Amino acid sequence: METRTKVRSTKLEVRSKKSEIFNLMLICLTLFLLPAIAKAQTTMSLKAVLDSITANNAGLQKFGYTTKANIEMGNMSKAWDAPTVSLGMEEFPYSNQMQMDNGARKMLMLNVDQMLPNFANQKAKAEYYQSFKNQNMNDYFTLKNKLFAQAKSAYFTELIGTKRLTVLAEQGKMLELLIKIAEARLQYSQADLPTIYNARAKLGSLESMKIKEESMIRQARSTLNYLMSKPLNSDLQIDTSMSLSRYKEQITQYDTSFVLQNRSDIQRMTNEIASMRLNQKVAQTMSKPMFGVGFKNMRMADGTYMYSAMASMKLPLVPWSSKGYKSEVKAISYEIMAMEKERKNMVNETTSMIKNTMLDLQAQYKGLDIYEQRILPDYKKTFEVNLNAFGENKGDIFRTLMAWDDLLMKRMDYLNVLDQTYKMEVMYEEAIQK
């Protein structure tokens, strides 16, 4: 009876071992064919995120108020100077001097003065202040482009993090089954204990990597919520099915004219130069004379009235006065020349950056293709061969574990390259302001 019991026990162990190996092989064969499991939570596409930023981001909303402020500043420049009104006593002549009618005449005097505006200066100032709305619009699109780049980078960080978690989960299940089979074979001296301990240590490493990726995902999600002006802890499910854009534009199309027409930060410099020219025009109008009028009305002690009406004119053309606005006009001219040089340098630098980014992108695409077509398939086949040998008792757990480790490393390396490519596409889109 004892012999029969041992035989049955041995048969059950063999069947259990074969079942475990079959399950392991099944998981590995379907490793790269597993469909994505749809979650009940509604996913938020990248376009929806960008639309939310456009509608809700407080940094973008401020430009509407800034433009209104510039318009009001233009209206303010059309105002006249306030009139000057004074009321006081006047005595003529002094009481200690020549007497008239046995005493000095004391009079109550009302004085009103009004300077007329320099209408040319007012018009020039209004045009100058209102020109700022073009710069505000440029700043709006520049900030929007920057926020979009941050959002895309955070979105792709979460996307790659989710893919890494999937890889870690799949590799972890495979490793757990390998450890289980190795422990079952340990009693038959078909596996060694140090290798099993090594495999268990790798499970701990996977858990550590998982914690790091989850932290990166939470940070990316917090960034997206901040950019959309939502609570930082709001739940967000991204679209993990997004693929690369795979840009194929010709480098020759990115010349200086393209940069001048498409980059809002460079358009701002052009509009800033236009505003500086308008400010120069404001300074030039200071050469025009300014006029004023004054009226005095006096009521003398005997009840009679007398008045005085005068006109005044400022003469800014005199040498000691013209020095000021003439120097200001020259200073603005030099500032315009400096700004034009800065714009030219920025155009050249941006053009070069766009072309270099496109060249880097093409290299990244080729690197990804090599990973997808050669590197990953070869490492997958290596693992499958070792797995088959291990299942047929022709291999050992050590080589299978090494093949598992190599496959994990290459899958993670591939995701690193994919992450770099996504981020490089973001840099390219930011550079061309797409």
Beta strands, then each sheet from edge to edge (+ up, - down):
strand 1: 84-92
strand 2: 105-115
strand 3: 290-300
strand 4: 305-314
sheet 1: 1+ 2- 3+ 4-
end
